[in-house]
Amino acid sequence: MANNLRLESPQRPTRPSVSGVGVKRPIVPPESSSLTPTKIRRTGSEETYADPSSGIQSLLDRKRVPWGTIFELARGVTNGSWLWSDITGEYVDQLCGTNAETAPRVSKIITGKWANMAVEASEVWAEYDREQAAIMEHKGRGLGGMGLWHGKDNEQPEVRRSHRFGRYLGSRRILQIRVPETLLHQRGHEVRRFFECHKFILCGRVFLPFHAKEGGGDHYRLSFMDFINWHNPFKLNSHQPISKWSARWALGLSTSVPTISFEDMHIQYIEDEYVTPADWGSGKAPAEKTYTDGCGWINGAALTQIMRRMGYSSRPTAVQGRIGGAKGMWVLHPDPAEQVADGGCKIWIRSSQNKISLPKPVPKSQRIFELLAPSRVTGPCRLSAQTLINLTHNGVPDGIIKGLMAHGIQEEVKELVDWSGPQSMLRVWRAVEKVGSVVISHIQRRAAGEARALGIGKLREYGKQEQHDEYESETGKFSSRCPFSGKPFGLHQTALELLQAGFHPLKLKLLFSKLEKVLTMLLDSYVQKFHIPVTESVEAYVVPDPYGVLNEDEIHFRSSEPFIDPITGAQQDIILGPVLVTAISHPRLANYFNVIMFPTKGKFTLASYLGGGDTVMLTWCRELVDNFKNFSRCEEPKGIREAFEREVEHVRDFDKRISNLSLKEAQQALQKVLILGLAETRVGLYSTYHDLAVYKKGFTTCLDSNKTGLRVKENVFLRDQKTWGLEQPFYVQALGEKKKSHMVRRKTPFILDALVEYGQALKQKHLKDYQQHWNSQEDEEADEDLAGCWKAARNRADQAKAKNLTIFSSNMEDIEMHVQGVWEDYLRVTAAKKEISKPGSSSDAYTELACRFSQKPNFRMFQAFSDGDVHLIKASFAAKRSLSFAFSVAFKDLCSIKAQASGSVVFTHLFAESMSIPKKVVQTLSR
């Protein structure tokens, strides 16, 4: 287990790391923190504690070394950079101070070498200091809404990934442990048992596992039971199944932004609206019978305050968020008196939204509205595999779908490969940026945890029914480029910087190859992921009609900003006519913008026909709409629930059961419940079975999520594994995915089969046409601009030598020897590249070469050239050896040389990464 309990690079304080592959396991510390072992390890069947030598932990605490610095020390121990015994009192004395002052210097102090850490990482340590100041202030400032930190006239904290638990406890009190999926599948029982029976000790702080999801000290600490009672108290939620109680911990880990606080008197609880007459028998109404499922009301004053807090250009009609024990959407209250911008903030919570019962009055820390996202519109949209199957099953001919695919590919490829005209590279630059979503990615990385709340990016990932917010993936890493060569790690960013420096793909093979990879990824998004664009479409959140004026098959949609119909060119803000159902305009709904209104009439909710999710794609494409034929709703087959084992223990039963256990046994029982997300649900396997069942049968029922407590019976799983686990649909194997024992192909046509074959042919054609561009060219010529710096320096040295001044010639020889040495090592690394099997070792070798290249040459005499000139001369001489070599070790300098030769304008990265080329500019310059 030692290799799987690993410390990661420091992340932004209120945003625990979620990058990489694996399952995340948050853990929080209990009241005690005086133990000295620093980390639990497991080797084979033995458990050991990594114990800092000679009481180093007590020394760190006594000297008040800040937590971020302690974490860096521990991380260095776990990755083998140093031992605890290497950390002497002398070193500890140098580590006293703030996180911002000492954490970046840990590696330098212990090893004498600076760590490879980007400049942006300094923000992390400063944020830790601000957070610690808020903890010590003990006024709840971390929860949000209290302005600047301790009154200093400094900038507000940078936007971070943030969640309720991190704000309430302080992010340093929460850790996340990654468990690789392979380990969970191979040794899942051992992993679960390990988490059930152990606490984790890191640098003298004890952490307890409290939630699992598939896929300087202070005295203001809570006991673990206090934390439980604050978030999800046993007594008030005794009616919950224990599996649901466990799953509710995810609410506190949702990425959110604290906005406004409601007075307790202004939080009202209201019932949902249901199908009438009630035809579901006794008990709770199912979601398909609940018109208002997950959607409450919020008044205009609250929406106005949220708008001001977030800096929106207009007031949103609805918001998605969390408050107390409730989650979901909140839409503008239908009463005109509650729609005004002034007055107290009010919110109405539906029964279907309230997942956790809290004590009354609700504590202030639970009355803060935690914003996930505002209502907004995105488009045009792209179809996905599931949508395509649905469309063709309901009458849309395959030929229409193929036509949409071919048209979409042609339009996007043309922008990438049309290099005619003096301004063509502007068009190519814009196409690369658009395909790679480069600028949006930069903005998301800087906005981090507030990206969704600010309305940045897509509403959801294509092909997914909803946006899962519990653990948002990181939008970027601190270091997005090699710190030594300046080369971006991202393909699209690399291509953009080569283009904007002035390189042309027909004159630089590296750029030509990068664009070929961009083109291949673009084509794969069509062929492998079936992401086919529909120009006449938008996507928005769904909310119920607040007035009940829409009929059963009617919807209402109005955009706050006019959009242009791509076919007619007309501006419009309201969709009218056939959209698979009928879109109408109703005067009573005129104030509801950027949401799709569903009716509160009918035997079933309209949303239940769509398979769930918060957002809906709305299309008025005539080819799709006119051919689509609605069928009656598919009901769940009788007896399907008998295939599942349901967790029947409730919180009250669990509480009674553990009351008769010893303290140790009770704690282990509680930990077992808290990590129920680690239980083997086999959702991934059933997802594969589902695809095959749809392929062969045309209909399945999806496996429900773990929070319902559903588990497939073992005999049913074995039967399903035998029936569905040994075959793959034709389109899956045609895409080159892992082969199973047998491939099956339908006798009747299937849209994904047809699209794979059609798309592969289109892909091969476009890649062949692209390659013809280079084949028609002569061999790559030497770039005179890149050679210019070396030649100029050589001429300068020769002129000086003619006047008996040899220092410049000596410097040139030293520079040449430096470059030659790295070049020879580069050849060895390149030759050995295919033999290297260790992941990441090849890139590490190239990074090491770039590091060596960036160092100053060993000048035998004093340095006559400026440091800036030395960098450019090295890069220029490296380009004479090999352009591939030169760009791997001196990317930034080569781009600088090229841009200066073409006439450049100086930008900082912040400006450069925030700019894009508007479509109108490209259209104007291309005329």
N, C-alpha and C positions, 0 to 999 in steps of 0.2 A: 504493500500500500504506500510505501514511502514515495514512490515516484508519482503517485496520483494525488497525494496531499501536498500540493506545491504552492509556493508563494509566487504571485505574479508581479509584474512591474507596477509601481504605484499608480493608482488611478485618481481621478478627480474626487475630492473627499466625499461629496454627497452622492457619488455615482459609483457604486461598486462595479468592478469590471465584469462584463458579460461577454467579452469577445472570445473567440476560439470555439472549438468543438467540445461538447461535454454537457453535463447536467449540473446546474448551479445549486448549491446548498447554502443558503444563508445561515449564519449562526450568530447569536448574541451572547454577551457575557452576563453571568449572574452577578449577585451582589459581591461575592468574594473575588478578590483579585490579588491575593498575596502569595499564591503558589509560585515556585520558581522554575519548574520545567518549562521549556519553551515550545516544544512541539511533540505531539504524539506521532510515533512512527510504528510501522508494523513490518516485520520481515518474516515471511513464512507464517508460522503460527505464533511467533513471539511478539510481544508488545514491548517497546522500549520508549524511554523518554530522552529526548535530546536536552541535556541539562547544561546551562552555561557554567563554565568553570569559575571557581573562586568567588561565587556570589556576584557575578557580573551584573545580574538583573537588579539586585538591590542597589548596586553602585549606580547604575543608570537612573533608577528612580530617585535615589538620594541626591544625585546631581541635577535632577529635573531635566534630563535629556528629553526632548519632545518626541511624541509618538511617531511622527513620520520618520524621524531619524532612527529611532529604535527599529522600526519596520525595515528600513533600508539595511541596517546591520543584520537583522535576521534573514533578510532576503539574500544577502551576500553569503551567509553561512549555508543556506539551503542550496544555492547554486554553485557552491564550491569555491567561491572567490577568496574566502578566508575562514578561519576557525574562531570559535568563541574565545579560545585561549590566546588568539592574536590581539584581542581587544584589551589593551592595557589601560590603567588609570590615566596615563598621559594622553592617550587618544580620547578617552572620555572627557577630559577637561577641554579638549578642543571642540567637542561636540555639544557644549552647553550653549544655549541661545534659543532662537526661534527655529521653527521648521524651515522657513525660507532661508535662514542664514546657514544652517548646518546640514540639512538633508542632502543638498546637491554636492556637498564636500566629503561625504562619507567615503567614497571610493578613493579620493585623493589622499585623505588622511590615513586610511588603513593600508593602501597599496602603493601610494605615491603616483597613481595614474588616474586621470579623469575618466569617469564613466561615459559611455556613449549615450548622452541624454540630450534631447532636443530642448531648445530655448523655452518652448511652450510649457515644459514640465515645471518650470519655476512657478507657474500659476498654481500648481497643485499644492506646493508647500505653503504658499501664502494663504491659500484657502483653508488649509488645516489650521493655520494660526488664527484666522478669523473665526473658524468654527469653535476652536478651543476657547477663545475669548467670549463667545456667545454662551458656551456651556458654563463657564465660570461666572458670567453675569447672572445666570439662573433666572431669566425672565421669559424664557420661551422664544427668544429671538430667532432661533433656528427654524421655528415653525413657519416663519415668513410674516410679512405684513408690518414689520416694525422699522422699516427704513434702513439707513446706513448703519454699519457696524460701529458700536461704541462711540458714535459721534464724530469720528475722525473725518476730515475732509479728503477722503481718498475715493477712488473709483468704486462703484458698486461691485460686489463679487461677480466674476464672470459666470455666465450661464452654465449650469452643470446638470448632469443626469441626477435627478433627485427623486426620493420617494418618502412616504410618510415616516417610516421607521428611521431612516437616516436623519430626517429633520428632528424627530422627537428625541432619539437617543444620542445622536451624534454619530456620524458615519464611521468613525474609527472603532465604534463598538459593534460593528457588524462586519463579518467576513463572509466571503462566498468561496466555497470549495468546489472545484470541478471534478467530476467523475466521468472519465471517458465512457462513451456509450458501449464500446466493445467490452470493457471491464464489467459494466452493469449487466450486459447480456450474458457474459461468460461466468461471472461469479457474483451474480446479483444477490443471492442469499447472504453470502459472506459480507458484501458491502452493506446491506441493510442491517445485518446483525452488528457490524462494527459501529455504525452510526447510532444504533439503539442503545449501545452499552457504554459509550465513551463520551467524555467531554474533550475539548481541544484546548490545549494550553499554548499560547503564543506570547512570548516575552513577558511571562508572569501574569497574563490575563487569561482567565478561564472562559471559554466560549461553549455554549450549548446549541446543538442543532435544533432549529425550530420550524423549518419549512423546507420542503423539497419539491421540486417541479421537474416533470419529465421534459428529455431534452435538457506626555507628562500627566500625571494622574490628577484626579479630582475626587471630591466626596459626594457628588451629585449622581449617585447611581441608584437604579431600581433593582429590587430583587426580581427573579424571573417570574414569580407568581404575580407580583405587582404589574409586570409587563403584560402578562396574559390577561389579567383583569382589566387593564386599560384598553386592550385591543379587542378581545373576544371573551368576555367573562363566562365562566362555566354556568353559574346559576341563572343568568338571564337568557342563556341559549341552550338550556337543557333539552329542548325539543329537537335540536339539530342532530342528524346522524353524525357520528364522530368523524366520518370521512369528510363530510361537508365542513365541519368545524375546522378540521385540519387544512382543507383547501382555502378557507377564508383568510389565511395568513397572507395569501398572495395579494390581497387588497392593499396591504401596507407596503408592498414592494413594487406597486405600479409606478412607472415613471410619470411624474406629475409636477405641476407648478403651483405652489400655494398662492392664492389670490386674495379673496375677501373673507371676512369673518361674519357670521350671522349671529344675531342675538337669539337666545333660546326661544323667546316668544315668537320669533319670526320663522321658526322651522315647524312646518305643519305636516302631519302624516295623513294621507288620503288613500282611499280604496282605488283599485283599478277599475277599468271598464271592461265588461266581459260580453261574450256572445250571449244573446238572450233569445229564447229561454235557455237556461243552463241544461245542456244535454250531455255532460261528461260524468254524470253520476255524483257520488259523494266525494268529499275531499277537495283538495286544492285544484283550481282550474289549471289545465295545461297551458303552455305558452301559446299554442295555436288557437286557443279560445280567449286569449287575453289581448284585447286591442291595444292597450296602453303598456304592454309588457316592457319594463325597463325604461319608461319615459315619464318624467314628472314635469312640473311647471317651475318657472323662475320668473320673478318680476323684472320689469324694464330697468328699475334702478340698479338691481344687482348686475344685469347684463352690461349696463353702462359703466359701472365701476370696474368690471372685468375688462371691458374694452380699454379703459384708461390705464389700468394696471399693465396690460399687455401691449399697449400702443397700437391697437388695431385701427385701421382707417375708418371703419364703420362698426356699429353695434351688431354683434352676431344675433341671429334669431334663436339659436340653440347652442348649448355647450355640452360636451361630454366630460364627466369627471367623477370625483369621489367626495363624499362628505360623511363623516362619522362612519356608520356601518352601511352606508348606501352607496350604490354605484349606478351608472347608466347615463342617459341623456336627460337634459332639462331644456324644455322649449318655452318660449315666451308665453306667459299666462294669457288666456283668451279675454279676460276682463279688461276693457279699455282703461279703467282706473288703475290697473296694475301694470300698464304698458308705458307709463310716463317715466322720464329719466330721473326724476327727483324722488326723494323720500328714502325710507328705510329699505334695506335689502331683505327680500323674502324668498323662501323656497318651499316647494311642496313636494314631499317624497311619497311615491307610490309604494304600496305593499310589496310589489314585485321587485322594487329596487332595494328595499331594506334587507340586507343580507345578515347583519349582525345587530342584535339588540344591545343597547347601551343604557347605563343608568340615567335617570332623570333627576335634575336637569343634566343635559349633555355637557360634559366638561369643555372648556374653551378650546383645548387642544384638538377636540373632535368636531368643532363647529367651523373649521376653516374649509372653504371650498377648494379642493385640489383639482386643478384644471388639467385635462388630458388633451382636448382639442376643441376648437370652435367649429361651428357649421360652416362649410365652404364647398366650393364646386371645383372639380378638376376634370380635365378632358383635353383632347379626345381620349377615349378609353381603348383598351386592348382586350380582345377575347382571350379566353384560357381554354385548356383542354376540356374541363367540365362544361363550360358554356357552349363550346362547339358541339359536344355530344348532345346537349339539350336542344340546341337549335336544329340539328339535322334530324334528331328523333321526332321533332315536332314539325317537320315538313320542309325545312330550308334545304334546297338542293346542294349537293357537294360542289357543283360548278360555281355557285355564288361564293362559297367560302374560298375556293381556290382563286377566284378572281380577286377577292379582297387581299389574299396573301400575295399574289403576284404584283398587284398595284402598290401595296405597302412596301414591298422589297424594292421595287423599281424606283420609287420616289426617294427612299432613303439612300440607296446605293448611288443614285445619280449625284447626290450632293457630295458624296465622298470621293468619287472617281472622275468628276468633270474638272479637269485641270486646264481647260482652255481659257485664254484671256488673262490679262495682266493682274486682275484682282481675284483670280480663282482661288488662291490660297486662303483668302478671307472666308470664302464659302466652305472650303474644306475644314478650316478651323472651327467654324460654327457647327458643321455637321458632326465632327468628332466630339465637341463639347456637349452637343445635344444627345448623341448616342450614349456617351459615358456619364451624363448628368454631372459633369465635373464641377461646375460652379455651385449647383445645388448641394453637392456633397461637401464642398468647402464650407458653405453656409451652415449645413447641418452639423458639421464637426465643430464649428465655432459656437453654434447655438446649443449643441449637445442635447441635454435633457429637455430643452424648451422647444426643440424643432417642431414636434407635432402641435404643441400648444400655440406656437406662432403661425401655424398653418403652412409649414414648409414641407415640400415633398408630396408623395402620393398619399391618398387616404388609406390605402392598404396595398399589400403586395399582390401582384397579379396572380390569379388562381387561388387566392385565399379568401375564405368567406368573410373574415373579419380581421381587424388589426389587433394582434395580441400584444398587449402593452406590459404584461407582467415583467418581462425581462427584455427590453428593447436591445437589439444588437447595436454595438458601437458603430457610429457613422464614420469613424476614422480614428487613427492612432495619433499620438502626439508627434512622432517623427514620421513624416510622410515622404521623406527623401533621405538619401544617404548623406550623412553630415559631412563627409569628406569630399565626395565628388560632386555633390549637389544634384545627383540624378534622382528624379522622382521614382518612387516604387511603383506607382500606378501606370498602366499601359496608356490610358487616354491622356493623362497629364504629361507623360513623356512626349507623346506625339504633339500635343498642343505647344509645348515649350520649344520643340524643334521647329515647328511651323512659324511661331511668332518670332523666333530668332532670325528667320529669313531663309531657312533651308527649303529646298524643293524636293519632293519625293522622287523625281526623275534624275536628281543629281546626288542624292544621298541614299544609299541602299538601306541604311539603318532606318530612316524615316519611311521608305517604301515598305519595309518589312513590318514596321509598327502599324502602318495603315492597313496592311493586309490582315494583321491580327484583329484590328478593330473591325474590319469588314467581316471576317470570319465570325466574330462574336455577335455581330449584328444579325448575320444570317442564321446563326444557331438559335437566337432568340425566337425566330420564326419557326425553324424546322424542329428544334428539340423541345422548346417550351410552348410552342403554338401561340405566341403572343402576336396576334394579328390585329392591327389597328382598325377602328371604325371611326371615320372622321365625324359622322353625325351622331355623337354620343357625349354624355357627361356622366359624372358620378358624384353622388352626394349622400349625406346621412338621411335616414328614413325616420319620420316622426308621425304620430297619429293625428288625424284631423281633429283639432280642438273644439270645433263647432258642430261636427257631425253632419256637414253639408255635402260631403262626397258620397256618391253611390258606390255600390259594391265593386264595380270594375272601373272606377275612376281614380285618377291621381291628380295632384296639382304640383307644379314646379315653376318657380320664378327665380331668376338670377338677379343678384344685386347689381351686376355689371352686364351690359349688353354683350352678346357674343355673335360672331358672324357665321351664318350658315355656309359651310364650305361648298355647297352646290350652287345656291342662288346668290350668295354674296350679301344677302339681306341681314340687317341687324335685328336681333330679337332678344327679349329677356324672359319670354314665357313660351313654353312648349305646348302646342295644341295638336290634337289629333291622335292617330293610332301610334302607340308605343308598346305594342303587345297587349296592353290594356288601353284605356282612353285617357289622354291628358286633357284637362279642362282648365279654364280660368274662372275662379269664383271671387266675387268682390270681397267677401268676408275674410278671405285668405290673402288679400293683397299685401298685408304687412309681414308676411312670412317669407323671407328670402333664403335662398341657398339651402333649402331642405326639400325633400320629396315627401309630400303629404300623402299618407295612405288612409283609406276610409276606415271608419269604425262601424262598418256594416258587413253582413255576410255570415255564413255558417262557420267560416274559418277566417283568421286574419290573412290579409294579402301577403304579409311577410312570410307566413308559414309555407307558402308555395315556393319560396326562393331558397330554402335550405338554411335559413338563419343568417346572421351577420347584421352589422349596423349600417352598412352602406349598400347602395344599389346602383347599377349601371343603367342609365336611361338612354335608349336609342330610338331615333326616328328614321333610321336608314330604311328606305322603301324596299330594297331588295330583301332585307331580313324581315321587316314587319309584315309585308304583304304576303309572304310565303309561310309565315309562322301560324300554326294552328294549335290553339289551346286545347288541352285535354283535361279530363276530370282529375281531381287530386288523388294521388296515390296514398292509400292508407297503409299503415304498418301491418304486416301479416299477423294474424292471431297466433299466439304461442311463442312469438319471438323472444319475449322476456324470460321464458323458461330456460333459455340458453345461458342465462347469466346467474352468477351468485351475487346477491346483493348484501352489502354490509348493513346489518340490521341494528347494530349496537348504537344507541344514542348517547349523548353527552351525560345525561342523568345516570344511565346504566354504567357508563365508564367510570364516572365519579364514585358511584357506589362500590364498583368492583375494586378500584385501587385503594379505597379507604381501608380495606382489610389486608393490604399488603404492607410489607416492610418499607421503610423509606427508600432503600436502594431499588427494590422491585417496583415500587410505585413510580420512581423517577424513570426507570427503564421503560415501563409501560407508557408513560407520557411521551418519552422520546420516540418510541415506536409509532405512536399516533402522529406526532409532529412531522415525521418523515414518510408518511404514507405515499407521498408522491414518488418515492423510490420503488414502490411496489410494481411488479411486472404486469402492466396492463395490456401489453402486446398490441398497442395501437399502431405502431409502425408496421408490424406484420399484417395486421388486418387492413391497413391502407393499401398494401400491395394486393391482398386478396380481393379487396373492394374493386380495384381497377380491373382485375381479371373477371370478376363476377359481372361487372357492367359490360365488359367486352363479350362475354358468352351468353349472359342472361338478360342484360339490359336493365336490371333493377337490383338494388341491395339496400339494406339498412346499415347505416354507419355505426361503428362502435362508439358509445357515448364516452364523455370525458371522465377523468378520474374522480371529479368532485361529486358525481352522482353515486359513487360507491359500486358501480357496476364492474364485475369481473367475469370474464368468460369461464364457464365451467371447463375443467380439464378435459373431460371426455369430448366436449364439443370442440375445444381447440384442436385436439388430436385429429378429430374427424375433418375439421376445416383445413388443417394443415395438409392432410392427405389429399383432399379434394382440390385445394386451391394453391398449395405451396410448391407444386412441381411443374407448373407451366407458366409461360409468359405470353402475353399478346404479341402479335407480329410487330406492331409499331414499337414496342419496347426493345425487342431484340434488334430491330432495324436501326435503332438509334445507337447501338453499340454498347448498351448497358450489360451488366453481368449476366452471362448465359445461365439458364436453368437447364434441367434435364430434357425439357421438351418445349418446343415452340408450337403454339396453336394459332391458326388463322381462320377467321370466320368465313363461312361460305357466302354470306350476304355482305355487301359493302359496309365498311365502317369508316367513319370520317377521318379518324386519326391515322389509320392505315394509308388512306388515300393521300392525306396531307404529308406524311413522312416521305412517301415515294415522290410526290410532286415537288415538295420542298427540297429534297436532296438533289433532284435534277436542276432546280433553279440555283441552288447553292453552287453546284459544280460549274454551271455555266458562268455565273458571275465571277467566281474565283479564276476560272480560265481566262475570261476576258480581262480581268485585272492583271494577271501575270503577263499578258501580251504587251502591256505598257512598258515593262522593263525589258522584255525580250526584244522589243524593237529598238532599244537603246544600245549604244556601245558600252564597253566596260566602264565602270565607275571611274571618273576622272578625279585627279587630285584637286582639292578645294584650295584655290589660291588665297582666298580670304583667311583660311585657317593657317596656312603656311606663312602668312605675312608677318606675324609677330616674330617668328624665328628668324626669318630673313632680315628683318629690320635690325634685330639685335645682333645678328652675325655681321651685318654691314657696319654697325656701330663699333663692334669689337675690332674689326679689321682696320677701320679708320684710326682707332686709338692705337692699335699696335703699330701702324705705320709711323706714328709719332712717338714710338718707344713706350707707350702706356699699355702694359700687358694685363692689367687687372681684369678688364672686360673679357679678354680671351680666356683667361684662367677661370673666370666665373662660368663662361659658356661651356667649357670642358667639364666643370663640376656638375653643371645642370644636365649635360648630356650623359654623364656617367650615372647620375641619379635615375634618370628616365630609363636608361638602358638596363639597369639592374631590376627595376620593377617590370619592365617589358619581358625580360627573360623569365621572371617568376610567373608572369601572366601566361606565357606560353606553356609552362609546366602545369599551371592550374587548369588551363583550357584542355590540355591533353589528358589530364586525369579526371576531367569532369564526369565522363561516362562511367568511370569506375567507382565514383563516390556514391555510396548507398545511404549514408546517414542523412536524414532530412535536414535541410537548412545548411549543411556543411559547405555546399558549393557557394551559396550566396555569402556565407561568412568569409570564405576565402577571398572572394572578390571585394568584400568590404575591407578586409585586411590590406589588400593591395591598394585600394583607394586611400586608406589611411596612410600607408607608407608613402604613396605618391604625393600626398598633400603636405608631407613634412618638408622642412627646408633642407636643401642639399648641404652636404658637408663641404663648405667652401674652404679651400686651402689658404687663401688670402682673405682679406676683408671683403664683405659683400658690397659690390659697386652698384648693382641694380636694386631698385626699390622692391619691397616685398610683392607689390602688385605686379610689377614687371616679371618677377621670377615666376609667379603663378602662370601668367599668360605665356611666357617663353616655354615653360615645361609642357603646357597643354599643346602648344603649337608644334613642338618637337615630337611629342607623342603622336600627333596626327600624321606626321611624316612616316612614323613606323607603321601605324595601323589605325584606321578610324575606329574600328570596333574597340581596340585597346584604349584609345584616347577617350572615347565617350564613356567607357566603364570607369575610368579613374579621374576624369576632368570634365565632366558633362557641363557643369555650370560655366567654367572658363571658356570652353569651346563655343557655347551659345553666346557668351558675352563678346567674344572676338567676332563672330559672324554678325551679330546685331550691330556692333560698332562700325563694321565695314559697310553695312547697309544704311546706316544713319539711325541710331537708336534713341529712345527716350527712357530715362531711368524710372523704374518702379520699385516699390517695396513689395514683398510677397503679399501683404495684406491687401494692397490695391490690386495687384495683378490677379489674385485669386478671387476677387469679388467682381470682376468685370466680365461682360459677355458682349457679343456682337448682335445687335437687334436685326431681325429679319429684314426690316425696311432698308437698313444700311447695305446689306448684301444685294437686295433687289435693285437698289439705286446704282451701285457700283458695277453691277453686272449688265446694265443696259448698254 
